[in-house]
Amino acid sequence: MRVGDVLKLRRRTVEVKIDEEYDEIGLRSFGRGIFHKERVSGASLGDKRVFSVEPGDLVISNVFAWEGAIALASKADAGRIGSHRFMTFVPVDHRIDTSWARWFFLSEPGLDLIGQASPGSAGRNRTLAIDRFEALMIPLPSIDEQRRTVARLDAVAEVASIATERVEDIGAAYFAALLVGLVDSVVARRSVDKVAVGKVADFVSDTVHPGEDPARATSFVGLQHIESHTGRCLGSDPVGSMKGRKFRFQPGDVVYGYLRPYLNKVWLADRHGLCSVDQYVLRPRAGMDSALLAHCLRGRYVLTRAIDLTHSLQLPRLRSGLLAALEIPVVTTPDVEPLVGRLDGLRDRIVRATAMRQHQKDLVRALLPSALNEAFAGLS
């Protein structure tokens, strides 16, 4: 069926009065629906052309229709206004349900058709042409089948919305905060005293300048390669491509990111390499376990103090003297190995939990698109 034979553009012109106020709508892309803007005065609208929106309207942004700025107006949108950019379509007769039309045009085959009617390259250059839209040929099931499809997709959308709220309630930030607090809690149970960082580790400034032999260094590990709070190294760059001076580190060194210390990027080096000059290289002294030092530096106490000491700076940098003065727990030698094992286990569990939550988010995001594909993939 030709779109123009079942849907027609309905413009309800609003005569703006300067002494009255109006409620405007906006339209989100990717099928996220209509939102309400703050109330505006007629004077601020000036000579802007606006039109009223009514429940049941199929509302399409002619600028961003190609990326799913398509929605169905609800009772909450009644009487609100939209600019000329928001096109409102209503059924010509009983052959089409605008709820079904909304879902169809948000599906892959529907968006493909919208793209065909939106000439141009990208962004605001891809404006939906009304005549092209009305000329589109769409598959049109019976009205009863349309309503069954709508009921099914509305139900899936509701489930997806609830699931999204639940998985967003506890995200990566929650797990990260949990980890830094657990570190201090677990270490405190085995701690017998406290000691300044500068008493158990040396700041090593083994500088490598451009053109110098990096010696045993095999890779560059900068701040961008270290995961916040867990201390995992997620990548590296070859040393041959580096520019500017760098610090050299060796296995067992603790590499502490002092630029923006709130990011909590502390890594236990497992190789010979180079890091940026925005990172300190700490070499534990005899009697100080390097893994335990790394865990303690990522703990809540050190993180909080580092933030307190740098929060007033426009570009937070923790000076070496301040870090050296921060205290960490002292643990007797027999307790160190099992304690580090437990801390490693906690970190690994947090990493797995974070990955599982991300997987849940991916599944939730895929729920509605999958339902749309199932509903419309067979139509031709």
C-alpha positions as CSV (number, residue, x, y, z in Angstrom):
1,M,0.0,0.0,0.0
2,R,1.2,3.5,-0.8
3,V,1.8,5.5,2.5
4,G,-0.1,8.5,1.1
5,D,-3.2,6.3,0.6
6,V,-3.4,5.4,4.2
7,L,-1.7,8.3,6.1
8,K,-2.2,12.0,5.6
9,L,-0.3,15.0,7.0
10,R,-2.4,16.9,9.5
11,R,-1.2,20.4,10.3
12,R,-3.1,22.1,13.1
13,T,-1.8,25.7,13.0
14,V,-1.4,27.5,16.3
15,E,-1.8,31.3,16.2
16,V,0.8,32.3,18.8
17,K,-0.1,35.1,21.2
18,I,2.7,36.9,22.8
19,D,1.0,37.1,26.2
20,E,0.3,33.4,26.5
21,E,2.5,30.4,27.3
22,Y,3.0,27.2,25.4
23,D,4.2,23.6,26.0
24,E,6.6,22.4,23.4
25,I,7.5,18.8,22.5
26,G,10.8,17.4,21.4
27,L,11.5,14.1,19.7
28,R,14.3,11.7,20.6
29,S,16.1,9.6,18.0
30,F,16.3,5.8,18.0
31,G,12.6,5.3,18.9
32,R,12.9,6.8,22.3
33,G,9.8,8.8,21.9
34,I,8.5,12.3,22.7
35,F,9.8,14.5,25.5
36,H,8.4,17.7,26.9
37,K,10.4,20.9,26.9
38,E,10.0,23.7,29.4
39,R,7.1,26.0,28.9
40,V,7.8,29.0,26.7
41,S,6.1,32.3,26.2
42,G,4.5,33.4,23.0
43,A,6.9,36.4,22.9
44,S,9.9,34.1,22.9
45,L,8.4,32.0,20.1
46,G,8.1,35.1,18.0
47,D,7.2,34.3,14.4
48,K,8.1,30.6,14.7
49,R,5.6,28.4,13.0
50,V,4.1,25.9,15.4
51,F,1.4,23.2,15.3
52,S,-0.6,21.4,17.9
53,V,-0.2,17.7,18.6
54,E,-3.0,15.3,19.4
55,P,-3.1,11.8,20.9
56,G,-2.7,9.1,18.2
57,D,-0.7,11.3,15.9
58,L,2.3,9.6,14.2
59,V,4.9,12.2,14.9
60,I,8.0,12.2,12.6
61,S,11.0,14.6,12.7
62,N,11.8,15.4,9.1
63,V,15.4,16.1,10.1
64,F,16.2,12.9,12.0
65,A,13.6,10.4,10.8
66,W,16.4,8.4,9.3
67,E,17.7,7.6,12.7
68,G,14.4,6.7,14.3
69,A,13.0,10.1,15.5
70,I,9.5,8.7,15.1
71,A,6.9,8.4,17.9
72,L,3.2,8.1,18.7
73,A,1.6,11.0,20.5
74,S,-0.1,10.0,23.8
75,K,-2.7,11.6,26.0
76,A,0.1,13.4,27.9
77,D,1.0,15.2,24.6
78,A,-2.5,16.6,23.9
79,G,-2.5,20.3,23.2
80,R,1.2,20.6,23.1
81,I,3.0,22.2,20.2
82,G,5.8,21.3,17.9
83,S,7.7,23.2,15.2
84,H,7.3,22.7,11.5
85,R,10.1,20.1,11.7
86,F,7.7,17.7,13.5
87,M,5.3,16.3,11.0
88,T,2.0,14.8,12.3
89,F,0.2,12.1,10.3
90,V,-3.2,10.6,10.9
91,P,-5.0,7.7,9.2
92,V,-6.9,8.4,6.0
93,D,-9.4,5.7,7.1
94,H,-9.7,2.5,9.1
95,R,-7.0,0.5,7.1
96,I,-4.0,1.6,9.3
97,D,-3.3,1.9,13.0
98,T,-0.8,4.7,13.7
99,S,0.6,2.6,16.6
100,W,1.4,-0.1,14.1
101,A,2.9,2.5,11.7
102,R,5.1,3.8,14.4
103,W,6.5,0.3,15.1
104,F,6.9,-0.5,11.5
105,F,8.9,2.6,10.7
106,L,11.2,1.9,13.6
107,S,11.9,-1.6,12.3
108,E,14.8,-2.4,10.0
109,P,12.6,-2.6,6.9
110,G,10.8,0.5,7.9
111,L,13.9,2.5,8.6
112,D,15.3,1.4,5.2
113,L,12.3,2.9,3.5
114,I,12.6,6.1,5.6
115,G,16.2,6.3,4.4
116,Q,15.1,6.1,0.8
117,A,12.8,9.0,1.4
118,S,15.5,11.1,3.1
119,P,18.0,12.2,0.4
120,G,21.3,13.6,1.4
121,S,24.5,12.5,3.1
122,A,24.2,12.8,6.9
123,G,22.7,14.7,9.8
124,R,20.6,17.7,8.8
125,N,21.3,17.1,5.2
126,R,19.1,14.0,5.3
127,T,15.7,15.7,5.5
128,L,12.6,13.5,5.0
129,A,10.7,14.7,2.0
130,I,7.0,14.6,2.5
131,D,6.3,13.6,-1.1
132,R,8.8,10.8,-1.1
133,F,7.5,9.6,2.2
134,E,3.9,9.5,1.0
135,A,5.1,7.7,-2.2
136,L,6.7,4.8,-0.2
137,M,5.1,1.4,-0.7
138,I,4.6,-0.5,2.6
139,P,3.3,-3.9,3.4
140,L,0.0,-3.6,5.2
141,P,-1.5,-6.5,7.1
142,S,-5.2,-6.5,8.1
143,I,-6.2,-4.0,10.9
144,D,-6.7,-6.9,13.3
145,E,-3.2,-8.3,12.6
146,Q,-1.8,-4.8,13.1
147,R,-3.4,-4.5,16.5
148,R,-2.2,-7.9,17.6
149,T,1.4,-6.8,16.5
150,V,1.0,-3.6,18.4
151,A,-0.2,-5.3,21.6
152,R,2.8,-7.7,21.4
153,L,5.4,-5.0,20.8
154,D,3.9,-2.7,23.4
155,A,4.2,-5.5,26.0
156,V,7.8,-6.1,24.9
157,A,8.6,-2.4,25.2
158,E,7.2,-2.3,28.7
159,V,9.3,-5.3,29.8
160,A,12.4,-3.7,28.1
161,S,11.8,-0.4,30.0
162,I,11.5,-2.1,33.3
163,A,14.5,-4.3,32.7
164,T,16.5,-1.2,31.6
165,E,15.8,0.5,34.9
166,R,16.8,-2.5,36.9
167,V,20.1,-3.1,35.1
168,E,21.0,0.7,35.2
169,D,20.3,0.8,38.9
170,I,23.5,-1.3,39.5
171,G,26.1,-0.6,36.9
172,A,29.9,-0.6,36.6
173,A,30.2,2.5,38.9
174,Y,28.5,0.6,41.7
175,F,30.9,-2.4,41.4
176,A,33.9,-0.1,41.2
177,A,32.9,1.7,44.4
178,L,32.3,-1.7,46.0
179,L,35.7,-2.9,45.1
180,V,37.7,0.1,46.5
181,G,35.8,-0.1,49.8
182,L,36.3,-3.9,50.1
183,V,40.0,-3.5,49.7
184,D,40.3,-1.4,52.8
185,S,37.9,-3.5,54.7
186,V,39.8,-6.8,54.0
187,V,43.3,-5.3,54.6
188,A,42.2,-3.7,57.9
189,R,41.5,-7.1,59.4
190,R,45.1,-8.1,58.9
191,S,46.7,-4.8,59.5
192,V,49.0,-4.3,62.6
193,D,50.0,-0.6,61.9
194,K,50.2,2.0,59.2
195,V,53.2,3.3,57.3
196,A,53.8,6.2,54.8
197,V,54.1,5.1,51.2
198,G,57.5,6.8,51.0
199,K,58.8,4.5,53.7
200,V,58.1,1.3,51.8
201,A,58.6,2.3,48.1
202,D,60.9,4.5,46.1
203,F,59.9,6.9,43.3
204,V,61.9,5.9,40.3
205,S,62.4,8.4,37.5
206,D,64.3,6.3,35.0
207,T,63.7,8.7,32.1
208,V,63.9,7.7,28.4
209,H,64.1,10.6,26.0
210,P,63.1,10.5,22.3
211,G,65.8,8.7,20.2
212,E,67.3,6.9,23.3
213,D,67.5,3.2,23.5
214,P,64.5,2.0,25.5
215,A,66.6,-1.0,26.6
216,R,64.4,-3.9,27.8
217,A,61.2,-2.0,27.4
218,T,58.8,-3.8,25.1
219,S,55.7,-1.7,25.3
220,F,54.2,1.6,26.3
221,V,51.5,1.4,29.0
222,G,49.8,4.8,29.5
223,L,46.9,6.0,31.6
224,Q,44.6,5.1,28.7
225,H,45.5,1.5,29.0
226,I,44.7,1.0,32.7
227,E,41.2,0.3,33.9
228,S,40.1,2.4,36.8
229,H,39.8,0.8,40.2
230,T,40.7,-2.8,39.1
231,G,44.2,-1.9,37.9
232,R,43.9,-4.2,34.9
233,C,46.0,-3.4,31.9
234,L,43.7,-3.5,28.9
235,G,46.3,-2.8,26.1
236,S,49.5,-1.2,25.2
237,D,51.3,0.5,22.3
238,P,54.7,-0.3,20.7
239,V,57.6,1.8,22.1
240,G,58.8,2.7,18.7
241,S,55.8,5.0,18.0
242,M,56.2,7.0,21.2
243,K,57.0,10.7,21.3
244,G,58.3,12.7,24.2
245,R,60.1,11.6,27.3
246,K,58.8,8.5,29.2
247,F,59.5,6.7,32.5
248,R,60.9,3.2,32.4
249,F,59.4,0.5,34.6
250,Q,60.2,-3.2,35.3
251,P,58.1,-6.2,36.5
252,G,57.1,-5.7,40.1
253,D,56.9,-1.9,39.9
254,V,53.7,-0.2,40.8
255,V,52.7,2.4,38.2
256,Y,50.5,5.1,39.7
257,G,48.5,7.6,37.6
258,Y,48.9,10.9,39.4
259,L,47.2,13.0,36.7
260,R,43.5,13.0,37.6
261,P,44.0,10.7,40.6
262,Y,40.2,10.3,41.0
263,L,40.4,7.9,38.1
264,N,42.3,5.6,40.4
265,K,44.5,4.0,37.7
266,V,47.1,2.0,39.6
267,W,48.8,-0.9,37.8
268,L,51.2,-3.7,39.0
269,A,53.7,-4.0,36.1
270,D,54.2,-7.5,34.7
271,R,56.8,-6.5,32.1
272,H,59.6,-4.2,31.1
273,G,58.1,-1.1,29.5
274,L,57.6,2.7,29.4
275,C,54.8,4.8,30.9
276,S,53.9,8.5,30.6
277,V,55.4,11.2,32.8
278,D,51.8,11.5,34.2
279,Q,52.4,8.3,36.1
280,Y,54.7,7.6,39.0
281,V,56.9,4.5,39.0
282,L,57.0,3.1,42.6
283,R,59.5,0.4,43.3
284,P,58.7,-1.4,46.6
285,R,61.5,-1.8,49.1
286,A,62.5,-5.1,50.7
287,G,59.7,-6.4,52.9
288,M,56.9,-4.6,50.9
289,D,54.9,-6.9,48.6
290,S,54.3,-5.1,45.3
291,A,50.9,-6.6,44.8
292,L,49.7,-5.6,48.2
293,L,51.1,-2.1,47.6
294,A,49.1,-1.8,44.4
295,H,45.9,-3.0,46.1
296,C,46.3,-0.5,49.0
297,L,47.0,2.4,46.6
298,R,43.7,1.6,44.9
299,G,41.8,1.4,48.2
300,R,39.2,3.8,49.5
301,Y,41.4,5.6,51.9
302,V,44.2,6.5,49.5
303,L,41.7,7.4,46.7
304,T,39.7,9.7,49.0
305,R,42.8,11.4,50.3
306,A,44.2,11.9,46.8
307,I,40.9,13.5,45.7
308,D,40.8,15.7,48.8
309,L,44.3,16.9,48.1
310,T,43.7,17.8,44.4
311,H,40.0,18.7,44.2
312,S,40.7,22.4,44.1
313,L,43.1,22.1,41.1
314,Q,41.8,22.8,37.6
315,L,43.9,19.9,36.3
316,P,44.3,17.6,39.3
317,R,47.8,16.3,39.8
318,L,48.9,14.6,43.0
319,R,52.5,15.7,43.9
320,S,54.9,12.9,44.7
321,G,55.5,14.3,48.2
322,L,51.8,14.2,49.0
323,L,51.5,10.6,47.8
324,A,54.6,9.6,49.7
325,A,53.1,10.9,52.9
326,L,49.9,9.0,52.6
327,E,49.7,6.0,54.9
328,I,48.8,2.4,54.0
329,P,48.3,-0.6,56.3
330,V,51.2,-2.7,57.5
331,V,50.7,-6.5,57.3
332,T,53.0,-9.1,58.8
333,T,54.8,-11.3,56.3
334,P,53.0,-14.6,57.0
335,D,49.7,-12.9,56.2
336,V,50.7,-11.2,53.0
337,E,50.4,-14.0,50.5
338,P,46.9,-15.2,51.6
339,L,45.7,-11.6,51.8
340,V,46.9,-10.8,48.3
341,G,45.3,-13.9,47.1
342,R,42.0,-12.9,48.6
343,L,42.3,-9.3,47.2
344,D,43.0,-10.7,43.8
345,G,40.0,-13.0,44.1
346,L,37.8,-10.1,45.0
347,R,39.0,-8.0,42.1
348,D,38.4,-10.9,39.7
349,R,34.9,-11.4,41.1
350,I,34.1,-7.8,40.6
351,V,35.4,-7.9,37.1
352,R,33.2,-10.9,36.3
353,A,30.2,-9.2,37.9
354,T,30.7,-6.1,35.9
355,A,31.0,-8.1,32.7
356,M,27.8,-10.0,33.5
357,R,26.0,-6.8,34.1
358,Q,27.2,-5.4,30.8
359,H,26.0,-8.6,29.1
360,Q,22.6,-8.0,30.8
361,K,22.5,-4.5,29.4
362,D,23.4,-5.7,25.9
363,L,20.5,-8.3,26.1
364,V,18.1,-5.7,27.3
365,R,19.0,-3.3,24.6
366,A,18.6,-6.1,22.0
367,L,15.2,-7.1,23.3
368,L,13.0,-4.6,21.5
369,P,15.0,-4.5,18.2
370,S,14.8,-8.3,18.2
371,A,11.0,-8.2,18.7
372,L,10.7,-5.7,15.8
373,N,12.7,-7.9,13.5
374,E,10.5,-10.8,14.4
375,A,7.4,-8.8,13.8
376,F,8.4,-7.3,10.5
377,A,11.2,-9.3,8.9
378,G,8.7,-11.5,7.1
379,L,6.8,-8.6,5.5
380,S,7.6,-7.7,1.9
